[in-house]
């Protein structure tokens, strides 16, 4: 069964999509030399799957310990850009925040969608848990 997405294309109804909390960052402000960014926690429907260790590069010692996710959905996500200082959208998955590292528009088929990749934030950089329930 097919339906229209908010983007105007025809997409398959999300049988495998679930609700997840996504933390979207607002613009940064500078107050008395301190920078701060606002954020909003929103609920999105995505198909999220963990990446297998053989799907990504390991660290320099050859270990594959960094947790990574892939997601598919109709919403374009903001990916991190360290050079420009833009934080990526954060996805809360099984008690851990993951940062969006890429979001690619696959608009060449009737099942137009975005595929996004995420990397787990280190324990020392985990922000507070979501403000809304999934």
Beta strands, then each sheet from edge to edge (+ up, - down):
strand 1: 2-4
strand 2: 10-12
strand 3: 18-31
strand 4: 34-50
strand 5: 68-73
strand 6: 90-93
strand 7: 96-106
strand 8: 113-120
sheet 1: 1+ 2-
sheet 2: 3+ 4- 5+ 8- 7+ 6- 3+
end
